């Protein structure tokens, strides 16, 4: 199992002290050994060794092989990799072969990273927050198989945590990078919308408004430093996605800044383990010079949750009859419960929700002038058993409130980094740090402080 970080591995490949081909062969051998237990990798890359050998040959000729030279990475089943099916975990998309790489995959490859496999997710992201798909089955949490790895980017988080990849590429429309990273003990960066170019179409259909505004692709890694490296690679415009802007990856220095600590944003209580993780992170930030102030709540949070539900569920409602016919009854249950909680809206309510989008973003922008950083939980407890969110209406509502900070910050278009704080009872604990729009650099700098305050997490002993 390779436990070295992406930056160090790439430097060794560029220097010629490590062969990219050997690195990829070792990774594929580890996947063969571990994946039968974890079930995170869904489709193996057939040409990974050849790609790595070609990179080694270019390096031998003196060519620049990139900042991620030879680094093995995985990609979620919802992101296109040329020549493989982009299945979203659904049977009816099993032959949906991508003609070319999605923009972030293309950028990782251009930077020298080597794709080793697609990863599991909940079917169509609509089946819940546990990474189980009708095509590929259930992914296990590498730390404890009776706990969920989270979703919807749970395959990538489990792959990185168990050493089957150095980097993972997933996406987040309300916590789908941060939640699995938190449950699996790895780090994740949810960028500001418009930071990285993406392609979230299914087939030739362009996404509707909420699907244009909220989902963002982003990296999962073992370390915050690796997130920062990938952030540099993924930033910048692309003609395939006019939302992506030419904003520098770093907007200046990231000195210690005021931090608002929000302990229970969803109002459902916070477990002792999560509260201890928040205290640990707050103490580390304070010791590094950040002024940490505990606040009761963030402005506009309830309005954000309500309006997010209106926008997303109204748009899902327009296609629900068609989607429901291709989902199993079990997989339909989660989305049905969510839509029962916040049914599709009539046009006036939908338009009012678009106005709430501006109101919430203004409120949090003003809050950010006082507190440029927010420290809070990713979820209200450590990784739970699978499928709590699909049990009944009450459990579905509670699950949504427990991850309220993820949804609200997605609605507001803010960047966030999930970072582990250590283990508690054998399960990973962690926090997230949220910044102002386009200030991923500040989030990463603060997350690095938290990461440096605890012992490195040794990958879980997953071995078939």
PAKE-243760 format. One record per residue: x, y, z of N, C-alpha, C, O in turn; residue in three letters. Coordinates in pm, whole numbers, plus 50000, padded with zeros to 5 digits. Layout:
PAKE-243760
XYZXYZXYZXYZAla
...
***
This chain:
PAKE-243760
500854988050000500005000050000500885012450000501835013450078Unk
500575022049913501325034449904500705044649999499515047849988Unk
501495049650092500995059550188501645073250170501295082650240Unk
502575074350078503235087150051502255096649983501395092349905Unk
502385109650012501485119549955501775122449809502835118849757Unk
500835128949744500935131649600502125140449567502825137849469Unk
502375150649645503465159949613504815152749617505645154449527Unk
505015144749722506285137549735506435126849627507525125149571Unk
505365119649597505425109349493505765115549357506625110549285Unk
505075126349323505305132749194506735137949183507345137049077Unk
507265143449292508645148249290509615136749265510605138249193Unk
509335125049325510205113449306510135108349162511145104249106Unk
508935108549103508795104248963509525114148872510215109948779Unk
509375126948897510065136848813511575135648824512295137748726Unk
512055132048943513505130548964514035117348909515245115648895Unk
513135108048877513555095048826513925085148932514415074348900Unk
513695088449060514005078949167512885068849188513095058449251Unk
511705071849134510565062649136510005061848995509855072048928Unk
509705049948950509075048048820507565049448832506955043248919Unk
506975057548746505515058748746504865045248717503835042048776Unk
505465037348628504895024448595504905015048716503925007948739Unk
505995015048792506035006548912505015011349015504365003349082Unk
504895024449027503935030149121502515025749085501735022049173Unk
502185026248958500835022248915500645007248929499585002748971Unk
501664999348894501544984748912501294981249059500444972849089Unk
502024987749149501824985149292500404989049334499774982049413Unk
499915000149281498555004549315497514994549265496594991049339Unk
497664990049142496704980549087496754967249162495714960849182Unk
497934963149205498044950749284497344952349418496694943049466Unk
497464964149478496784966749606495264967149586494514962249670Unk
494824973049476493384972949445492894958549435491844955149490Unk
493624949949365493224935949351493114929149487492274920349508Unk
493964933249579493994926949711492904932249804492314924549880Unk
492634945249797491764951749897490334954049847489394953449925Unk
490184956749718488864960549670487784949949691486624953649711Unk
488094936849687487034927249717486404929249854485254925449875Unk
487144935149948486614937950081485894951350088484814952450147Unk
486494961550029485954975250040484914978149932483934985149958Unk
485124972949812484214975049699484024989949667482904994849655Unk
485154996949654485105011049617485345013149468484755022049407Unk
486215004949409486545006049267485524998049186485314986249213Unk
484905004549089483844998149011484314993948872483914983348823Unk
485155002048809485694998948676487185001948677487605013248700Unk
487984991548652489434993248649489864999948519489254997748414Unk
490925008048526491515013848406492325003048335493184996748395Unk
492045001048208492744990648132494134995048086495014986748063Unk
494335008048071495575012948011496455020548110497335027948068Unk
496235018748241496955026748341498465024248335499245033748341Unk
498885011748323500315008848319500945014648193502035020448198Unk
500265013148080500775018847956500905033947964501875039747914Unk
499915040348026499955054948043501165058948128501855068648097Unk
501405051148235502535054048323503875051548254504825059148272Unk
503945040948173505175038248100505475049347999506625053247981Unk
504445054447936504635065547843505135077947916505965085447863Unk
504625080148037505085091548116506555089848153507335099348144Unk
506935077848193508345075248225509235077848104510335083348117Unk
508765073847987509545076047865509705090947836510785095447795Unk
508645098647857508745113147835509725119347934510515128047898Unk
509665114748059510605120048159512045116948120512935125348133Unk
512275104648071513635100648031514155109247917515365111247904Unk
513245114447833513655123247724513825137647768514195146247688Unk
513565140447896513745153847949512505162447946512585174447972Unk
511345156647915510105164347908509575167348048509865160148144Unk
508815178048059508125181448184506925172148197506025172348113Unk
506895163948303505805154248317504745158648418503845150948450Unk
504845170948467503735176848541503835175948692504595167948746Unk
503065184348760503115184948907502515172748975502735170849095Unk
501765164448903501175152248961501735139748893501045129548884Unk
502965140448846503545129748766503425116148834503965113848942Unk
502705107048768502605093248813501655090648928501545079248972Unk
500965100848977500105099349096498805092049057498075096848971Unk
498515080549118497275073249085496035080249141496015084449257Unk
494995081449057493765087849105492545080149055492585073248954Unk
491465081649130490175075649096489175086649062489395098349094Unk
488085082748999487055092148955485675086148983485425074448951Unk
484815093949041483445089849071482685085848944482935091148836Unk
481765076448960481005071248846480145081748776479595078948669Unk
480005093548833479195104048770480025113748687479475123048629Unk
481345111748680482235120748608482855113148491483365102048509Unk
482805118948373483185111748252484685109148244485505118048267Unk
485015096648210486365092648173486265086548034485545076848013Unk
486975092247940486875087847802487105072947784488075067447835Unk
486185066247712486305052047685485635042947785485495031047761Unk
485205048547901484485040748002483065045948015482775057447984Unk
482175037348061480795041448083480705050448205481275047448310Unk
479985061548190479665070248303478295065648353477265070548307Unk
478275056348447477035049148479476185055948585474985053248592Unk
476775064548667476055069948783475505058448870474585060548949Unk
476075046548856475625034948934474335028748889473805019848956Unk
473795033148774472465028848729472575018948613473415020548525Unk
471725008848614471764998548510471485004448371472115000448273Unk
470555013948364470175018848231471285027348168471205030648050Unk
472335030848247473465038348193474725029748182475825034948164Unk
474565016548194475725007648193476515008348062477695005048060Unk
475875012647954476565013847824476755028447783476965031447665Unk
476685037447880476805051747853478285055647843478805062847929Unk
478955050847739480405052547726480735067147691480155072847598Unk
481655072947766482045086847745482995088047626483925080047612Unk
482755097947542483615100247425484945106547466485955104547399Unk
484935114247575486155120947619486105123547768485055122247830Unk
487235127147825487315130147967486555142947999486535152347920Unk
485915143348116485375155748169486535165348196487665160848215Unk
486285178448199487375188148215488315185548333489525186348314Unk
487815182348456488775180248564489615167548547490775167148590Unk
489045157248486489825145148458490925148348359492075144148375Unk
490575155748257491555159948156492685167848221493855165848187Unk
492355176748315493395184848379494305176448468495515178648472Unk
493735166948541494565158248624495525150148537496705148848570Unk
495025144848427495895137248337496975146148275498135142048263Unk
496585158248236497565167448177498665170848278499795173648240Unk
498315170548407499295173248512500125160948547500975161548636Unk
499895149748478500695137748497500075126948581500645116048591Unk
498915129548642498265119248723497765107948634497445110148518Unk
497695095848690497315083948614496015078348671495925074748788Unk
495005077748586493685072548625493765057348644494275050148558Unk
493255052648761493295038148789491905031948802491785019748798Unk
490845040048816489535033748822488405043348856488605053648921Unk
487205039648810485975046248853485605041248993486055030649036Unk
484775049049063484415045649200482905046249224482175052949151Unk
482475039249326481065037249355480395049649414481055058749465Unk
479065049849404478245060949452476815055849468476495045249415Unk
475945062949539474525059149540473925060449400474275069749326Unk
473055051649363472465051749230471905065549195471015070649263Unk
472455071549089472005084749039472095095749145471475106249129Unk
472825093549252472905102349370471565104149439471465112149531Unk
470545096949398469195098549452468805087649550467705087849606Unk
469705078149573469335066449652469685067949800469455058749878Unk
470235079449839470585081549979472025085949992472675089349894Unk
472515085850117473865090550144474825079150176475935081550225Unk
474425066850149475325055350159475695051250017474835050249930Unk
476985048649995477445045649859477155031149822478005022249830Unk
475905029249782475455016349730474705019149600473785027349596Unk
475105012249494474445014049365473885000849316474344990149355Unk
472885001849231472254989749179473204981949086473044969849069Unk
474174988849027475124982148940476264975449016476714964648977Unk
476724981749124477984977449184477874973349331478864969249390Unk
476704974449390476544970249528477004980849627477024992749596Unk
477394976349747477644985249860479134986749887479874976849885Unk
479584998949912480965001749952481055001850104480185007350172Unk
482104995650157482294994950302483155006450350484045011150279Unk
482895011050470483805020450536485075012750574484975002650644Unk
486245017050529487465009450557487785007950706488504998750745Unk
487265016950788487555016150931486665006151002487114999051093Unk
485385005450961484464995651021483384992250919482655001050875Unk
483284979650882482354976050774480884977850810480044977850720Unk
480564979350938479154981450976478764996150972477634999551005Unk
479685004850932479405019250922479485023650776480235017850697Unk
478725033750742478725038450604479995046450575480515053350662Unk
480495045550451481555054650410481015068350371481775077550341Unk
479685069650371479055082150329478885082750178479245073450105Unk
478315093850135478075095749993477825110449965477745118550058Unk
477715114049842477675104149736479045100549678479135091449596Unk
480105107549720481455104449670482155094549761483365095549784Unk
481385084849813481935075549911482945065849854483855061549926Unk
482815062349725483795053349666485185059349664486165052549695Unk
485285072149628486595078649626487175080049765488365077749785Unk
486345083749864486845085150000487355071850054488405071250117Unk
486605061050028487025047850076488275043150003489135036750063Unk
488385046249874489565042249797490815049149849491855042849866Unk
490725062249873491875069749923492225065350065493395063650097Unk
491215063550149491465059550287492145045950297492965043850386Unk
491805036750207492355023250213493585021450125494065010150110Unk
494095032250067495345031549992495205026949850496215024049785Unk
493975026149796493795021849657493985033349559494005031149438Unk
494125045349608494415057049526495065067449615494865067549737Unk
495835076249555496415087449629495455099249629495375106749726Unk
494715100749518493745111549503492435105849450492435095849378Unk
491335112249486490035109149429489385121749377489585132649431Unk
488595120249271487835131549216486355128349230485855118949167Unk
485665136149312484235134449329483505147349306484045156549244Unk
482275148249356481565160949350480675162749472480415153349547Unk
480205175049488479525179149611478435188949574478705199449515Unk
477175185549607476055194749586475305197149716474175201949714Unk
475945193949828475315195649958476005187350065475415184350168Unk
477275183750039478045176050136478665163450082479275155950158Unk
478525160749952478895147749897480385145249885480785133849860Unk
481225155349901482655153349920482995153250068483755144750115Unk
482435162550141482815164450281482345153050370483075148750459Unk
481125148250348480575137750434481395124850425481805119750530Unk
481665119350305482465107150301483905109150346484485100250408Unk
484485120650317485835123250367485845122850519486755117150580Unk
484845128950580484735129350725484575115250783485195111850883Unk
483735107150720483485093650771484665084250748484835074550822Unk
485485087050646486585077950611487945083050658488955076350634Unk
488005094650723489275099350779490245105050677491455103850695Unk
489725111250571490575117750472490115132250457489175136550523Unk
490785139650371490495153850353489815156150219490025148650124Unk
488995166550212488295169750087488145184850075488005192050174Unk
488165189449950487965203649920486725205149833486675200249720Unk
485725212249887484565216349807484825230749763484805239849845Unk
485075232949633485445246349588484235255449570483085251049573Unk
484525268149551483515277849511482995274249371483795270649285Unk
481685275149346481205273149209481915282849114482075294649144Unk
482335277648999483075285848904484565284848918485305290848839Unk
485035277449018486475275549036487045265948932488045268948867Unk
486395254248918486895243848827485845241448718484655241048748Unk
486265239748595485305236048491484805221848513485535213348564Unk
483555219348476482945206248496481945203648384481595212548307Unk
481495191248378480445187448283479525177748356479875166048373Unk
478355182448398477435174348477476225169948397475165167348455Unk
476355169048268475245164348186475095149148198476075141948218Unk
473855144548187473595130348165473105129148022472025133947989Unk
473895122847937473595122947795473865136747738474895142847768Unk
472955141547655473145154747592472345165647662472415177247621Unk
471595162247766470755172147834471605181447920472395176848002Unk
471445194447901472115204147987471415204748122470195203148129Unk
472165207048231471545207548364470665219748382470925230348325Unk
469615218248461468735229548493469375238148601470495235448644Unk
468655248648644469265259248725469955254148851471135257048872Unk
469245246548936469855241849060471065233049032472055233449105Unk
470995225148924472105216448889473255224048824474355218748812Unk
473005236348784474095245048739474745252248857475955254748857Unk
473925255648957474395263949068475145256249176476135261149230Unk
474675244149209475125237649332476215227149316477185227749393Unk
476135217649224477175207249220478525212749174478595220249077Unk
479565208849244480935212249205481785199649215481605191649307Unk
482715197949123483695187149134484815191649227485115203549237Unk
485425181949294486515185549384487315173349428486885162049407Unk
488495175649488489405164849521489215159349663488775166349754Unk
489565146549676489715139749805491155134949812491675129749713Unk
491795136549927493195132749943493455129150089492615131350176Unk
494645123650114494995120350252495435132750330495295133250452Unk
495965142850259496505154550328495965167450267495555167850151Unk
495965177650348495545190950303496525196350199496115203150105Unk
497805193350216498795197850117498485192149979498635199149879Unk
498065179649972497695173849843496455180549785496365182449664Unk
495495184249870494345191849821494795204949758494305208949652Unk
495735211749825496225224549773496905222749638496755231149550Unk
497655211949622498315209149496497295206749384497435212149274Unk
496285198749412495255195949310494445208549280494065210849165Unk
494195216549380493485229249359494195237749253493545243449166Unk
495515238549261496285246149163496085240449022495995247948925Unk
496005227149012495865220548882494485222748822494355224748701Unk
493435222448906492065222548856491515236548828490535237848754Unk
492115246848884491595260448867491715265448724492615261548650Unk
490785274148686490925281448562489815278748463489065269148477Unk
489695287448361488585286748264488755275448165489845270048146Unk
487645272048101487615261847996486405265147909485315267547963Unk
486545265447777485415269147692484245259547702483125263147664Unk
484465247347753483365237847768482475241347887481355236147897Unk
482935249947976482145253848093482305268748116483275273048180Unk
481365276848066481505291348081481405296348224481675308048251Unk
481015287548317480975291748458482375293048517482575300648612Unk
483345285748462484695285648519485405298648486485495302748370Unk
485915305148589486465318748576487975318748591488545310048657Unk
488645328548529490105329648538490545336348668491175346948666Unk
490215330248781490575335448912491815327948961491815315648960Unk
492865334849004494065327949053493725318249167492815320749246Unk
494465307349173494225297249277494445302949416493745299449511Unk
495415311849427495665318749554495445333649533495895339449434Unk
494735339849626494415354049614495225362649710494875374149736Unk
496295356949764497135364549856497565356049972497335343949973Unk
498175362250069498595355150189497365350850270496275356250254Unk
497575340950357496485336050442496915336950589497165326750652Unk
496995349250642497385350750784496255346150875495135344050828Unk
496535344351004495465340751098494315350751092494535362851092Unk
493085345551086491915353951071490855350051174490905338951227Unk
489925358951202488845355351296488035343351245487755342151126Unk
487685334751338486955322351307485685321951391485735324051512Unk
484555319351328483305316851400483135301851416483125294451317Unk
483015297251538482755283151567481255281251585480665287051676Unk
480645273251500479225269951514479145254951544479495246651460Unk
478685251651665478795238051716477625229051672477825217151647Unk
476435234751662475245226651633474375233851531473275238151565Unk
474845235251408474115243451310472735238051277471835245851245Unk
472535224951285471245219251250470265218651365469095215451344Unk
470725221651488469835221551603469375207751646468325206251708Unk
470185197351614469805183751652470735178051758470665166251791Unk
471625186551812472595181651908473855176951837473825173551719Unk
474955176851910476235172451856476815162151951476875164552072Unk
477255150951899477785140351985479055145052056479695154652015Unk
479395138152164480595141552239481835140752152482745148952164Unk
481875130752063483055129051977483205140751881484315145751862Unk
482115145251821482175156451726482465169451800483205177851750Unk
481875171151919482145183051998483625183752038484225194452038Unk
484205172252072485625171752106486485175051984487505181751998Unk
486075170451866486815173651744486795188751718487805194551679Unk
485635195051739485535209551722486415216851822487085226651786Unk
486425212351946487275218652048488755217352011489525226752024Unk
489135205451964490525203151924490915212751811491975218951816Unk
490065213851710490365222651598490405237251642491275244851600Unk
489455241151728489425255051776490695258351855491265269151839Unk
491125249151939492355251452017493565252651925494425261151947Unk
493635244151823494775244651730494785257951654495845264051637Unk
493625262451609493555275151537493895286851629494605296151588Unk
493395286451752493705297251847495205297751876495795308551884Unk
495835286051891497265285551918498075291051801499185296051819Unk
497505290251680498185295351561497895310151537498365315751437Unk
497135316551624496895330851614495515334851565495215346751557Unk
494655325051532493275328251493492465331751618492585325151721Unk
491645341851608490705345051716489415337251690488725339551591Unk
489095327851782487955318951764486825323351856487015324551977Unk
485655325851799484475330151875483335320551848482965318451732Unk
482775314651952481645305651932480375313751910480085323051985Unk
479615310151807478365316851776477235306651780477475294751765Unk
476025311451802474875302551813474505296451679474195284551669Unk
474525304751575474095300051442474645309351336475125320351366Unk
474575304851212474945313351100473705320551048472605314951053Unk
473855332650999472685339750945472135332750822472895327950737Unk
470815332150813470175327050693470185311950677469815307050570Unk
470605304450779470755290050761469415283350733469305275350640Unk
468395286350812467095279950790466495284050656465885275850587Unk
466665296650618466175301150488466895293750376466295290150275Unk
468205291650395468975284350294468485270050279468325265250167Unk
468245263150391467785249250384466435248350314466225239450232Unk
465545257250347464215257050289464265259950139463665252650059Unk
464975270450100465015274349959465775264049876465415261549761Unk
466825258249932467555247549863466605236049832466585230849720Unk
465815232049931464865221249909463845224549802463495215849722Unk
463375236949799462405241049697463025240149557462425234449466Unk
464225245849541464845245949409465175231849360464865228349247Unk
465795223949446466225210649404465025201349382464955194549279Unk
464095201149477462985191649466461995195549357461365186749298Unk
461845208449329460985212449219461565207649086460835202748999Unk
462865209049071463475204548947463475189248938463235183748830Unk
463735182349049463595167749048462165163749016461935153848947Unk
461215171349067459805167949047459425167648900458545159948861Unk
460065175948820459755176348677460165163548605459585160148501Unk
461155156548658461645144348593461415131848678461835120948641Unk
460735133548793460635122548887459925110348828460365099048849Unk
458835112448756458115100948700459015092848608458945080548606Unk
459875099748532460785092748442461895085748519462245074348489Unk
462455092648621463545086748699463045075048782463725064948795Unk
461845076448839461315065948928461165052648856461265042048918Unk
460935053048726460755040448653462045032648638462005020648611Unk
463195039148654464475032048637465185029648771466275024048773Unk
464565033748881465115031149015464345019749080463145018149058Unk
465055011949160464365001749238463505008249345463705020049377Unk
462565000849399461715006249505462555010649624462295021049684Unk
463575002849657464455006449769465165019549741465265028049829Unk
465675021149620466405033449587465475045549575465905056849598Unk
464225043349541463275054649532462945060449668462535071949678Unk
463115052649775462595056549906463215069449957462495077850013Unk
464515071249940465175083149995464655095849929464285105349998Unk
464645096049797464205108049728462725110749751462305122249759Unk
461935100149762460515102149790460315108649927459495117749941Unk
461065104050028460965110150161461385124850156460735133350217Unk
462455127750084462925141550073461895150450003461695161950041Unk
461245144949902460255152849829458965154149907458235163949890Unk
458655144549993457505145950081457735157150183456815164450218Unk
458985158450229459305168950325459175182750262458625191950322Unk
459695184150140459625196850068459145193949927459955192049836Unk
457835193449909457285189549778457655199449669457975211049698Unk
457625195149544457835204349433456905216449444455735215149480Unk
457445228049413456725240449435456085245549306456495242149195Unk
455055253849325454495261349213455445272749178456365275849254Unk
455225278849062456145288849012456395300449110457555304249127Unk
455385306249176455665317349267456625313449380457515321149415Unk
456445301549437457335297249545458745294749491459725297849558Unk
458835289149372460135286749311460865300049289462055301149318Unk
460165309849236460785322949213461205329249346462265335549354Unk
460385327649450460765332949582462045326249633462865332649698Unk
462205313349604463425306349647464645311749574465725312349633Unk
464505315749447465645321749378466015335149442467185338949444Unk
465025342349493465315354849564466035351849696466925359349737Unk
465645340949763466335337149886467805334249861468635336549949Unk
468115329249744469505326649710470345339249726471415338949785Unk
469855350249673470585362849685470605367749830471625372549877Unk
469475366449899469395371350036470385363950127471085370150207Unk
470445350650113471345342750197472795345950163473625347350253Unk
473105347050035474485349949997474925363650046476075365450087Unk
474025373250043474355386550099474585385650250475545391450301Unk
473715378450321473845377450466475155370950506475815375550599Unk
475545360250435476785353550470478005361350424479065360250484Unk
477875369150317478985377850276479235388550382480385391650413Unk
478155394050438478325403950547478925397250671479805402850736Unk
478455385150703479005377750816480495375050794481285375450888Unk
480875372250668482265369450636483185381250655484395379450671Unk
482645393350655483485404950682483965404750827485085408950857Unk
483115399650918483505398551059484265385651085485235385451160Unk
483795374751023484405361651042484735355650905483875349250844Unk
485945357750855486285352350723486295337050718486225331150610Unk
486385330650834486385316050840485315311250937485045317751039Unk
484715299850906483745293350993484225279151020484595271850927Unk
484225275251146484565261651187483295254851234482565260251317Unk
483015243051179481795236051220481885221251191482885216551135Unk
480855213751229480845199451201480475196551056479825204650990Unk
480915185051007480415179950880479095172750902478175173650821Unk
479035165551013477855157751050477805157751202478825160551266Unk
476675154751261476535156551406477135145251488477185146151610Unk
477575134551422478175123251493479175116251402479325120051286Unk
479855106051454480765098351372479975089851273478745089451279Unk
480675083151183480015075551076478945066251133479255057751215Unk
477685067851090476615059351139476485046651054477175045350953Unk
475625037451093475325026051006474675030950876474125041950872Unk
474725022850772474115026850644472605028650656471935022150735Unk
472085037750573470665038850541469775044850648468545043550640Unk
470335051450749469475058150847468555068150779467405069750820Unk
469065074850677468295085450611467135080050530466285087750485Unk
467065066850511465985060850432464985053450520464055047150469Unk
465165054150653464325046050743462875050750743461965042650725Unk
462655063650763461295069250767461415084450757462515089850746Unk
460275091150761460255105750741461015112950851461745122550824Unk
460855108450976461545115151087463055113751073463795123351093Unk
463515101651039464955099351024465505107350906466615112550913Unk
464735108450799465155116150684465325130850719466295137250678Unk
464375136150794464455150150837465665152350927466385162150912Unk
465875143151022466985144651116468325144051045469245151751076Unk
468435134850949469675133650874469975146650800471115151250798Unk
468945152450740469135165050671469585176250763470445184250728Unk
468995176850882469395187150979470805184751029471545194251056Unk
471205172051042472525168751094473635173451001474755176251046Unk
473345174450872474355179250777473965192950721474295196250607Unk
473265200850804472735213650759473825223250711473605230850617Unk
474975222950775476025232450739476535229850598476915239250527Unk
476545217250556476965213850420476005219950317476425226050219Unk
474705218050342473705222850247473685238050241473635243850133Unk
473725244550358473655259150362474845265550293474685275550222Unk
476035260050312477215266050249477255263050100477785271050023Unk
476695251750058476525249349914475575259749855475875265649751Unk
474455261949921473475271749874474115285649862473815293149769Unk
474985288849956475625302049958476815302949864477365313849845Unk
477235291849804478355292049709479705294149773480575300749716Unk
479895288549893481145290649967482045278249960481545267049952Unk
483355280249965484275268749966484415263250107484175270150206Unk
484815250550115485005244150246486005232750233486135226550128Unk
486725230250342487655219050350487255210450469487125215350581Unk
487065197450443486865187750551488225182050588488985178050501Unk
488515181850717489845177250763489675168550887488925172150977Unk
490355157050893490245148451012490975154651131491955161951115Unk
490475151751250491145155851374491735144051449492425145951549Unk
491465131751403491985119951471490945108951475489955109351402Unk
491185099051561490255087951579489575088951714490175093751811Unk
488345084551720487585083851845486885070351848485965067951771Unk
487335061651937486745048351943486955040251815486135031851780Unk
488075042951745488385035551624487745040951498487945035351390Unk
486985051851508486365058151391486935072251372487245079051470Unk
487065076651247487585090151223486625100951274485405099751263Unk
487205111351329486475123551364487085134951284488235134251243Unk
486295145551264486825156751187485895168651189484835168451253Unk
486295178951118485565191651114485625196850970486295191150884Unk
484905207750947485085214850820485355229550848484915235250948Unk
486105235550757486435249750765485935256350637486305252450527Unk
485085266250654484385272850544484955286950529485245293550629Unk
485115291550406485665304850383484755313350298483645309250263Unk
485215324950265484505333850175484705329050031485645321550002Unk
483815333249943483875328749805485265331149745485845341849760Unk
485775321049677487065321049608488265321749704489395323849660Unk
488025319949834489145319849928489435305549977489575303050097Unk
489515296449882489955282949915491325283249982491615274850067Unk
492165292949943493495293650003493425295650154494205289550228Unk
492495303950201492345305950346491835293250415492305289650523Unk
490875286550351490365273950408491475263650419491605256950522Unk
492265262250314493345252450313494395255650417494905246650484Unk
494735268350432495745272150531495275268950672496045263650753Unk
494015271950703493485269050836493375253950857493665248950966Unk
492945246650755492835232050766494205225850789494315215950861Unk
495245231450727496595226250747497035227950892497765219550945Unk
496595238750957496895240751099496245229651182496875224051272Unk
494995226751152494295216151226494965202651201495195194951295Unk
495295199851076495935187251043497265185551117497585174651164Unk
498045196351127499355195651191499265193751342500255190451407Unk
498075195851397497925195151543497665181051594497565178951715Unk
497555171251504497305157551548498275148051478498875151451376Unk
498395136251534499285126251475498705121751340497495121351323Unk
499585118351245499075113451116498205101151134498515092451216Unk
497115100351058496255088551064496885077250984497175078750866Unk
497095065951049497585054150980496405047950908495355045850970Unk
496525044850778495385039150706494865026650775495635019050834Unk
493565024450769492975012850838493504999650783493844998950665Unk
493584989350865494154976550822493164968350741492684958050787Unk
492874973050620491944965950532492754956550444493564961150364Unk
492544943750457493294934150378492444921650365492044915550464Unk
492184917850241491324906250218491984893550269491404882750258Unk
***
